[in-house]
Amino acid sequence: MEYQTITENGKVKFVVLPVDVFNALLKRLEDQDDLRDIREAASDPVYEQTEAEAYIFMNPVKRERLENGWTQEELAGRLGVKQATIAKWEREGAVYRKATRQKLARVFGINEATFA
């Protein structure tokens, strides 16, 4: 099944599904195994829509840093920059130079386009 998990401090916080996968899951709800899985998942924490949206649309540097459980100082050390630079990069609407995008992608192990 195609899905993406969003973690914070090493724990899964959200699961993002493509709409067609979600719709296919809804169609399978008659299956007893699926119903059991849904009941088991009901004990998992549910987040308010505003909290989920805030996290999903968070500044990408901050989101990736939190997903890795790093402080700004830890990320700064990994990149060889000052903590104040990380704080600047985490501001809303921050724009990154190509070299910065490449460094960030390398340290987080993700695609550079995440920071475009």
N, CA, C and O atoms as a GROMACS GRO file, in nm:
protein
  464
    1MET      N    1   0.085  -0.117   0.000
    1MET     CA    2   0.000   0.000   0.000
    1MET      C    3   0.090   0.123   0.000
    1MET      O    4   0.189   0.129   0.072
    2GLU      N    5   0.055   0.220  -0.079
    2GLU     CA    6   0.132   0.343  -0.090
    2GLU      C    7   0.084   0.442   0.016
    2GLU      O    8  -0.033   0.480   0.019
    3TYR      N    9   0.176   0.484   0.103
    3TYR     CA   10   0.144   0.585   0.203
    3TYR      C   11   0.272   0.648   0.254
    3TYR      O   12   0.381   0.596   0.230
    4GLN      N   13   0.257   0.757   0.323
    4GLN     CA   14   0.372   0.827   0.381
    4GLN      C   15   0.343   0.848   0.528
    4GLN      O   16   0.231   0.884   0.566
    5THR      N   17   0.442   0.827   0.611
    5THR     CA   18   0.426   0.857   0.753
    5THR      C   19   0.503   0.984   0.784
    5THR      O   20   0.609   1.009   0.727
    6ILE      N   21   0.449   1.061   0.874
    6ILE     CA   22   0.516   1.181   0.921
    6ILE      C   23   0.544   1.158   1.069
    6ILE      O   24   0.452   1.135   1.148
    7THR      N   25   0.670   1.166   1.104
    7THR     CA   26   0.708   1.138   1.241
    7THR      C   27   0.757   1.264   1.312
    7THR      O   28   0.797   1.362   1.248
    8GLU      N   29   0.752   1.258   1.442
    8GLU     CA   30   0.808   1.364   1.524
    8GLU      C   31   0.876   1.297   1.642
    8GLU      O   32   0.815   1.215   1.711
    9ASN      N   33   1.000   1.331   1.665
    9ASN     CA   34   1.079   1.270   1.771
    9ASN      C   35   1.079   1.118   1.762
    9ASN      O   36   1.071   1.048   1.863
   10GLY      N   37   1.087   1.067   1.639
   10GLY     CA   38   1.096   0.924   1.618
   10GLY      C   39   0.967   0.847   1.628
   10GLY      O   40   0.968   0.725   1.615
   11LYS      N   41   0.853   0.914   1.650
   11LYS     CA   42   0.724   0.846   1.660
   11LYS      C   43   0.633   0.891   1.546
   11LYS      O   44   0.632   1.009   1.510
   12VAL      N   45   0.558   0.797   1.489
   12VAL     CA   46   0.466   0.831   1.381
   12VAL      C   47   0.356   0.921   1.435
   12VAL      O   48   0.290   0.888   1.534
   13LYS      N   49   0.337   1.036   1.370
   13LYS     CA   50   0.236   1.132   1.412
   13LYS      C   51   0.118   1.136   1.314
   13LYS      O   52   0.004   1.153   1.356
   14PHE      N   53   0.147   1.119   1.184
   14PHE     CA   54   0.042   1.122   1.082
   14PHE      C   55   0.071   1.019   0.975
   14PHE      O   56   0.186   0.982   0.952
   15VAL      N   57  -0.035   0.972   0.910
   15VAL     CA   58  -0.022   0.887   0.792
   15VAL      C   59  -0.095   0.958   0.680
   15VAL      O   60  -0.211   0.997   0.694
   16VAL      N   61  -0.026   0.975   0.568
   16VAL     CA   62  -0.083   1.044   0.452
   16VAL      C   63  -0.103   0.940   0.342
   16VAL      O   64  -0.009   0.870   0.303
   17LEU      N   65  -0.227   0.930   0.293
   17LEU     CA   66  -0.261   0.834   0.187
   17LEU      C   67  -0.303   0.909   0.061
   17LEU      O   68  -0.367   1.014   0.071
   18PRO      N   69  -0.268   0.858  -0.056
   18PRO     CA   70  -0.326   0.914  -0.178
   18PRO      C   71  -0.478   0.894  -0.176
   18PRO      O   72  -0.526   0.796  -0.120
   19VAL      N   73  -0.551   0.984  -0.235
   19VAL     CA   74  -0.697   0.979  -0.233
   19VAL      C   75  -0.749   0.847  -0.290
   19VAL      O   76  -0.843   0.790  -0.235
   20ASP      N   77  -0.690   0.800  -0.400
   20ASP     CA   78  -0.741   0.675  -0.460
   20ASP      C   79  -0.718   0.556  -0.365
   20ASP      O   80  -0.802   0.465  -0.361
   21VAL      N   81  -0.608   0.555  -0.291
   21VAL     CA   82  -0.584   0.447  -0.194
   21VAL      C   83  -0.686   0.457  -0.080
   21VAL      O   84  -0.740   0.356  -0.036
   22PHE      N   85  -0.709   0.578  -0.033
   22PHE     CA   86  -0.807   0.598   0.074
   22PHE      C   87  -0.945   0.551   0.030
   22PHE      O   88  -1.015   0.483   0.105
   23ASN      N   89  -0.986   0.588  -0.092
   23ASN     CA   90  -1.117   0.547  -0.143
   23ASN      C   91  -1.126   0.395  -0.156
   23ASN      O   92  -1.230   0.336  -0.127
   24ALA      N   93  -1.017   0.332  -0.200
   24ALA     CA   94  -1.015   0.186  -0.210
   24ALA      C   95  -1.030   0.123  -0.072
   24ALA      O   96  -1.098   0.022  -0.058
   25LEU      N   97  -0.966   0.180   0.028
   25LEU     CA   98  -0.980   0.129   0.164
   25LEU      C   99  -1.125   0.140   0.214
   25LEU      O  100  -1.176   0.049   0.278
   26LEU      N  101  -1.188   0.251   0.183
   26LEU     CA  102  -1.327   0.268   0.224
   26LEU      C  103  -1.417   0.160   0.163
   26LEU      O  104  -1.509   0.111   0.228
   27LYS      N  105  -1.390   0.125   0.038
   27LYS     CA  106  -1.470   0.022  -0.028
   27LYS      C  107  -1.451  -0.115   0.034
   27LYS      O  108  -1.541  -0.199   0.025
   28ARG      N  109  -1.336  -0.139   0.097
   28ARG     CA  110  -1.306  -0.269   0.156
   28ARG      C  111  -1.354  -0.282   0.301
   28ARG      O  112  -1.328  -0.384   0.364
   29LEU      N  113  -1.420  -0.183   0.354
   29LEU     CA  114  -1.459  -0.184   0.495
   29LEU      C  115  -1.548  -0.301   0.534
   29LEU      O  116  -1.560  -0.333   0.652
   30GLU      N  117  -1.610  -0.365   0.437
   30GLU     CA  118  -1.696  -0.479   0.470
   30GLU      C  119  -1.615  -0.598   0.519
   30GLU      O  120  -1.668  -0.683   0.591
   31ASP      N  121  -1.490  -0.604   0.482
   31ASP     CA  122  -1.403  -0.716   0.520
   31ASP      C  123  -1.380  -0.714   0.671
   31ASP      O  124  -1.344  -0.610   0.726
   32GLN      N  125  -1.400  -0.826   0.738
   32GLN     CA  126  -1.388  -0.835   0.883
   32GLN      C  127  -1.247  -0.800   0.933
   32GLN      O  128  -1.232  -0.739   1.038
   33ASP      N  129  -1.146  -0.839   0.857
   33ASP     CA  130  -1.009  -0.806   0.896
   33ASP      C  131  -0.987  -0.654   0.900
   33ASP      O  132  -0.922  -0.601   0.990
   34ASP      N  133  -1.043  -0.586   0.799
   34ASP     CA  134  -1.030  -0.441   0.795
   34ASP      C  135  -1.102  -0.377   0.914
   34ASP      O  136  -1.050  -0.284   0.976
   35LEU      N  137  -1.220  -0.429   0.945
   35LEU     CA  138  -1.294  -0.374   1.059
   35LEU      C  139  -1.217  -0.393   1.189
   35LEU      O  140  -1.215  -0.304   1.274
   36ARG      N  141  -1.153  -0.508   1.205
   36ARG     CA  142  -1.073  -0.533   1.325
   36ARG      C  143  -0.956  -0.434   1.332
   36ARG      O  144  -0.927  -0.379   1.438
   37ASP      N  145  -0.890  -0.412   1.218
   37ASP     CA  146  -0.778  -0.319   1.214
   37ASP      C  147  -0.823  -0.177   1.249
   37ASP      O  148  -0.752  -0.105   1.319
   38ILE      N  149  -0.940  -0.139   1.200
   38ILE     CA  150  -0.992  -0.006   1.229
   38ILE      C  151  -1.022   0.008   1.378
   38ILE      O  152  -0.992   0.110   1.439
   39ARG      N  153  -1.082  -0.095   1.436
   39ARG     CA  154  -1.112  -0.091   1.580
   39ARG      C  155  -0.983  -0.080   1.662
   39ARG      O  156  -0.978  -0.007   1.761
   40GLU      N  157  -0.880  -0.154   1.621
   40GLU     CA  158  -0.752  -0.147   1.692
   40GLU      C  159  -0.690  -0.008   1.678
   40GLU      O  160  -0.631   0.044   1.772
   41ALA      N  161  -0.704   0.052   1.560
   41ALA     CA  162  -0.649   0.185   1.537
   41ALA      C  163  -0.724   0.293   1.612
   41ALA      O  164  -0.672   0.402   1.634
   42ALA      N  165  -0.848   0.264   1.651
   42ALA     CA  166  -0.928   0.362   1.722
   42ALA      C  167  -0.864   0.403   1.855
   42ALA      O  168  -0.894   0.510   1.907
   43SER      N  169  -0.778   0.319   1.909
   43SER     CA  170  -0.712   0.354   2.034
   43SER      C  171  -0.593   0.448   2.013
   43SER      O  172  -0.540   0.504   2.109
   44ASP      N  173  -0.551   0.466   1.887
   44ASP     CA  174  -0.441   0.557   1.857
   44ASP      C  175  -0.489   0.701   1.874
   44ASP      O  176  -0.608   0.730   1.857
   45PRO      N  177  -0.398   0.791   1.909
   45PRO     CA  178  -0.439   0.931   1.927
   45PRO      C  179  -0.488   0.992   1.797
   45PRO      O  180  -0.435   0.962   1.690
   46VAL      N  181  -0.588   1.077   1.806
   46VAL     CA  182  -0.642   1.148   1.691
   46VAL      C  183  -0.607   1.295   1.708
   46VAL      O  184  -0.623   1.351   1.817
   47TYR      N  185  -0.561   1.357   1.602
   47TYR     CA  186  -0.518   1.496   1.609
   47TYR      C  187  -0.622   1.586   1.543
   47TYR      O  188  -0.685   1.548   1.445
   48GLU      N  189  -0.638   1.703   1.599
   48GLU     CA  190  -0.730   1.801   1.542
   48GLU      C  191  -0.680   1.842   1.403
   48GLU      O  192  -0.560   1.841   1.376
   49GLN      N  193  -0.773   1.876   1.316
   49GLN     CA  194  -0.737   1.912   1.179
   49GLN      C  195  -0.638   2.029   1.177
   49GLN      O  196  -0.543   2.027   1.099
   50THR      N  197  -0.659   2.129   1.261
   50THR     CA  198  -0.570   2.245   1.260
   50THR      C  199  -0.428   2.205   1.299
   50THR      O  200  -0.331   2.256   1.243
   51GLU      N  201  -0.415   2.114   1.396
   51GLU     CA  202  -0.283   2.067   1.437
   51GLU      C  203  -0.216   1.988   1.324
   51GLU      O  204  -0.098   2.005   1.297
   52ALA      N  205  -0.294   1.902   1.259
   52ALA     CA  206  -0.241   1.823   1.148
   52ALA      C  207  -0.196   1.913   1.034
   52ALA      O  208  -0.088   1.894   0.979
   53GLU      N  209  -0.278   2.010   0.998
   53GLU     CA  210  -0.244   2.101   0.889
   53GLU      C  211  -0.121   2.185   0.924
   53GLU      O  212  -0.035   2.207   0.839
   54ALA      N  213  -0.114   2.232   1.049
   54ALA     CA  214   0.002   2.311   1.090
   54ALA      C  215   0.130   2.230   1.076
   54ALA      O  216   0.233   2.283   1.034
   55TYR      N  217   0.124   2.102   1.110
   55TYR     CA  218   0.241   2.017   1.101
   55TYR      C  219   0.277   1.987   0.956
   55TYR      O  220   0.394   1.995   0.917
   56ILE      N  221   0.178   1.953   0.877
   56ILE     CA  222   0.201   1.918   0.737
   56ILE      C  223   0.258   2.037   0.660
   56ILE      O  224   0.346   2.020   0.576
   57PHE      N  225   0.207   2.158   0.687
   57PHE     CA  226   0.250   2.276   0.612
   57PHE      C  227   0.359   2.355   0.684
   57PHE      O  228   0.388   2.469   0.648
   58MET      N  229   0.419   2.295   0.785
   58MET     CA  230   0.527   2.358   0.861
   58MET      C  231   0.647   2.381   0.769
   58MET      O  232   0.663   2.313   0.667
   59ASN      N  233   0.730   2.476   0.805
   59ASN     CA  234   0.855   2.500   0.734
   59ASN      C  235   0.928   2.367   0.718
   59ASN      O  236   0.941   2.293   0.815
   60PRO      N  237   0.975   2.334   0.597
   60PRO     CA  238   1.033   2.201   0.573
   60PRO      C  239   1.158   2.171   0.655
   60PRO      O  240   1.180   2.056   0.693
   61VAL      N  241   1.240   2.272   0.683
   61VAL     CA  242   1.360   2.247   0.763
   61VAL      C  243   1.320   2.210   0.905
   61VAL      O  244   1.373   2.116   0.963
   62LYS      N  245   1.226   2.284   0.961
   62LYS     CA  246   1.181   2.256   1.097
   62LYS      C  247   1.115   2.119   1.105
   62LYS      O  248   1.141   2.041   1.197
   63ARG      N  249   1.029   2.089   1.008
   63ARG     CA  250   0.958   1.961   1.008
   63ARG      C  251   1.057   1.844   1.001
   63ARG      O  252   1.045   1.747   1.077
   64GLU      N  253   1.153   1.852   0.911
   64GLU     CA  254   1.252   1.744   0.898
   64GLU      C  255   1.338   1.733   1.024
   64GLU      O  256   1.371   1.623   1.067
   65ARG      N  257   1.373   1.846   1.082
   65ARG     CA  258   1.453   1.845   1.205
   65ARG      C  259   1.376   1.777   1.317
   65ARG      O  260   1.430   1.693   1.388
   66LEU      N  261   1.248   1.813   1.333
   66LEU     CA  262   1.165   1.752   1.437
   66LEU      C  263   1.146   1.603   1.412
   66LEU      O  264   1.148   1.524   1.506
   67GLU      N  265   1.126   1.565   1.286
   67GLU     CA  266   1.107   1.423   1.254
   67GLU      C  267   1.230   1.341   1.292
   67GLU      O  268   1.218   1.223   1.324
   68ASN      N  269   1.347   1.403   1.287
   68ASN     CA  270   1.470   1.335   1.324
   68ASN      C  271   1.501   1.348   1.473
   68ASN      O  272   1.596   1.287   1.522
   69GLY      N  273   1.420   1.427   1.544
   69GLY     CA  274   1.440   1.442   1.688
   69GLY      C  275   1.562   1.526   1.723
   69GLY      O  276   1.621   1.508   1.830
   70TRP      N  277   1.602   1.617   1.634
   70TRP     CA  278   1.721   1.698   1.655
   70TRP      C  279   1.684   1.837   1.705
   70TRP      O  280   1.578   1.890   1.671
   71THR      N  281   1.770   1.894   1.786
   71THR     CA  282   1.757   2.035   1.824
   71THR      C  283   1.816   2.120   1.712
   71THR      O  284   1.882   2.067   1.622
   72GLN      N  285   1.792   2.250   1.718
   72GLN     CA  286   1.854   2.338   1.620
   72GLN      C  287   2.007   2.330   1.630
   72GLN      O  288   2.077   2.332   1.528
   73GLU      N  289   2.058   2.321   1.751
   73GLU     CA  290   2.203   2.311   1.770
   73GLU      C  291   2.260   2.184   1.709
   73GLU      O  292   2.366   2.186   1.647
   74GLU      N  293   2.188   2.071   1.725
   74GLU     CA  294   2.234   1.945   1.667
   74GLU      C  295   2.238   1.952   1.515
   74GLU      O  296   2.334   1.908   1.453
   75LEU      N  297   2.133   2.009   1.456
   75LEU     CA  298   2.130   2.023   1.311
   75LEU      C  299   2.241   2.118   1.265
   75LEU      O  300   2.307   2.092   1.164
   76ALA      N  301   2.261   2.227   1.337
   76ALA     CA  302   2.368   2.321   1.303
   76ALA      C  303   2.503   2.250   1.302
   76ALA      O  304   2.583   2.271   1.211
   77GLY      N  305   2.528   2.167   1.402
   77GLY     CA  306   2.654   2.094   1.409
   77GLY      C  307   2.671   2.000   1.291
   77GLY      O  308   2.782   1.986   1.238
   78ARG      N  309   2.564   1.935   1.249
   78ARG     CA  310   2.571   1.843   1.136
   78ARG      C  311   2.599   1.916   1.004
   78ARG      O  312   2.659   1.860   0.912
   79LEU      N  313   2.554   2.042   0.998
   79LEU     CA  314   2.572   2.120   0.875
   79LEU      C  315   2.693   2.213   0.880
   79LEU      O  316   2.731   2.270   0.777
   80GLY      N  317   2.753   2.229   0.996
   80GLY     CA  318   2.867   2.320   1.009
   80GLY      C  319   2.828   2.466   1.003
   80GLY      O  320   2.902   2.549   0.950
   81VAL      N  321   2.709   2.498   1.058
   81VAL     CA  322   2.662   2.637   1.063
   81VAL      C  323   2.625   2.671   1.207
   81VAL      O  324   2.627   2.584   1.294
   82LYS      N  325   2.591   2.797   1.230
   82LYS     CA  326   2.550   2.839   1.364
   82LYS      C  327   2.403   2.808   1.387
   82LYS      O  328   2.325   2.796   1.292
   83GLN      N  329   2.365   2.794   1.514
   83GLN     CA  330   2.225   2.769   1.550
   83GLN      C  331   2.136   2.881   1.498
   83GLN      O  332   2.022   2.856   1.457
   84ALA      N  333   2.186   3.004   1.499
   84ALA     CA  334   2.107   3.118   1.450
   84ALA      C  335   2.074   3.102   1.302
   84ALA      O  336   1.969   3.148   1.256
   85THR      N  337   2.162   3.038   1.227
   85THR     CA  338   2.136   3.014   1.084
   85THR      C  339   2.020   2.917   1.068
   85THR      O  340   1.934   2.936   0.982
   86ILE      N  341   2.017   2.813   1.152
   86ILE     CA  342   1.906   2.718   1.147
   86ILE      C  343   1.775   2.790   1.179
   86ILE      O  344   1.674   2.769   1.112
   87ALA      N  345   1.777   2.874   1.282
   87ALA     CA  346   1.657   2.950   1.320
   87ALA      C  347   1.610   3.034   1.202
   87ALA      O  348   1.490   3.042   1.177
   88LYS      N  349   1.702   3.096   1.130
   88LYS     CA  350   1.666   3.177   1.013
   88LYS      C  351   1.604   3.089   0.905
   88LYS      O  352   1.506   3.128   0.842
   89TRP      N  353   1.662   2.971   0.882
   89TRP     CA  354   1.611   2.880   0.779
   89TRP      C  355   1.474   2.825   0.815
   89TRP      O  356   1.399   2.782   0.727
   90GLU      N  357   1.440   2.824   0.944
   90GLU     CA  358   1.312   2.769   0.987
   90GLU      C  359   1.199   2.873   0.988
   90GLU      O  360   1.085   2.840   1.022
   91ARG      N  361   1.229   2.995   0.954
   91ARG     CA  362   1.125   3.098   0.950
   91ARG      C  363   1.028   3.072   0.836
   91ARG      O  364   1.065   3.017   0.732
   92GLU      N  365   0.904   3.112   0.858
   92GLU     CA  366   0.802   3.098   0.754
   92GLU      C  367   0.843   3.178   0.631
   92GLU      O  368   0.886   3.293   0.642
   93GLY      N  369   0.831   3.117   0.515
   93GLY     CA  370   0.863   3.183   0.389
   93GLY      C  371   1.011   3.188   0.356
   93GLY      O  372   1.051   3.257   0.263
   94ALA      N  373   1.093   3.114   0.431
   94ALA     CA  374   1.238   3.114   0.405
   94ALA      C  375   1.266   3.061   0.264
   94ALA      O  376   1.199   2.970   0.216
   95VAL      N  377   1.365   3.121   0.200
   95VAL     CA  378   1.408   3.080   0.067
   95VAL      C  379   1.553   3.034   0.080
   95VAL      O  380   1.633   3.098   0.148
   96TYR      N  381   1.586   2.922   0.015
   96TYR     CA  382   1.718   2.861   0.030
   96TYR      C  383   1.795   2.864  -0.102
   96TYR      O  384   1.739   2.840  -0.208
   97ARG      N  385   1.922   2.895  -0.092
   97ARG     CA  386   2.011   2.888  -0.209
   97ARG      C  387   2.027   2.742  -0.249
   97ARG      O  388   2.002   2.651  -0.170
   98LYS      N  389   2.069   2.721  -0.373
   98LYS     CA  390   2.086   2.584  -0.423
   98LYS      C  391   2.183   2.505  -0.335
   98LYS      O  392   2.155   2.390  -0.301
   99ALA      N  393   2.295   2.564  -0.298
   99ALA     CA  394   2.393   2.494  -0.215
   99ALA      C  395   2.333   2.457  -0.080
   99ALA      O  396   2.362   2.350  -0.026
  100THR      N  397   2.250   2.545  -0.025
  100THR     CA  398   2.184   2.517   0.103
  100THR      C  399   2.086   2.403   0.088
  100THR      O  400   2.081   2.314   0.172
  101ARG      N  401   2.006   2.405  -0.020
  101ARG     CA  402   1.910   2.296  -0.045
  101ARG      C  403   1.983   2.162  -0.056
  101ARG      O  404   1.935   2.060  -0.005
  102GLN      N  405   2.098   2.163  -0.121
  102GLN     CA  406   2.175   2.041  -0.137
  102GLN      C  407   2.226   1.989  -0.003
  102GLN      O  408   2.221   1.869   0.025
  103LYS      N  409   2.277   2.080   0.082
  103LYS     CA  410   2.325   2.042   0.215
  103LYS      C  411   2.211   1.984   0.299
  103LYS      O  412   2.227   1.880   0.364
  104LEU      N  413   2.097   2.052   0.296
  104LEU     CA  414   1.982   2.007   0.375
  104LEU      C  415   1.936   1.869   0.328
  104LEU      O  416   1.908   1.780   0.409
  105ALA      N  417   1.927   1.853   0.197
  105ALA     CA  418   1.882   1.724   0.142
  105ALA      C  419   1.978   1.613   0.183
  105ALA      O  420   1.935   1.502   0.216
  106ARG      N  421   2.106   1.642   0.180
  106ARG     CA  422   2.207   1.541   0.215
  106ARG      C  423   2.197   1.502   0.363
  106ARG      O  424   2.198   1.384   0.396
  107VAL      N  425   2.186   1.601   0.452
  107VAL     CA  426   2.183   1.571   0.596
  107VAL      C  427   2.054   1.498   0.636
  107VAL      O  428   2.056   1.415   0.727
  108PHE      N  429   1.943   1.530   0.569
  108PHE     CA  430   1.816   1.465   0.601
  108PHE      C  431   1.793   1.338   0.519
  108PHE      O  432   1.705   1.258   0.551
  109GLY      N  433   1.872   1.319   0.415
  109GLY     CA  434   1.857   1.201   0.332
  109GLY      C  435   1.730   1.203   0.250
  109GLY      O  436   1.666   1.099   0.229
  110ILE      N  437   1.692   1.322   0.202
  110ILE     CA  438   1.570   1.335   0.122
  110ILE      C  439   1.600   1.414  -0.005
  110ILE      O  440   1.713   1.458  -0.026
  111ASN      N  441   1.499   1.431  -0.088
  111ASN     CA  442   1.513   1.502  -0.215
  111ASN      C  443   1.527   1.651  -0.192
  111ASN      O  444   1.459   1.710  -0.107
  112GLU      N  445   1.616   1.711  -0.267
  112GLU     CA  446   1.641   1.856  -0.259
  112GLU      C  447   1.515   1.938  -0.287
  112GLU      O  448   1.501   2.048  -0.234
  113ALA      N  449   1.425   1.885  -0.368
  113ALA     CA  450   1.303   1.958  -0.406
  113ALA      C  451   1.215   1.988  -0.285
  113ALA      O  452   1.130   2.077  -0.291
  114THR      N  453   1.234   1.916  -0.176
  114THR     CA  454   1.158   1.941  -0.053
  114THR      C  455   1.178   2.085  -0.005
  114THR      O  456   1.090   2.142   0.059
  115PHE      N  457   1.293   2.142  -0.037
  115PHE     CA  458   1.326   2.276   0.012
  115PHE      C  459   1.315   2.384  -0.094
  115PHE      O  460   1.363   2.495  -0.074
  116ALA      N  461   1.253   2.352  -0.206
  116ALA     CA  462   1.239   2.448  -0.316
  116ALA      C  463   1.129   2.548  -0.288
  116ALA      O  464   1.104   2.636  -0.370
   0.00000   0.00000   0.00000
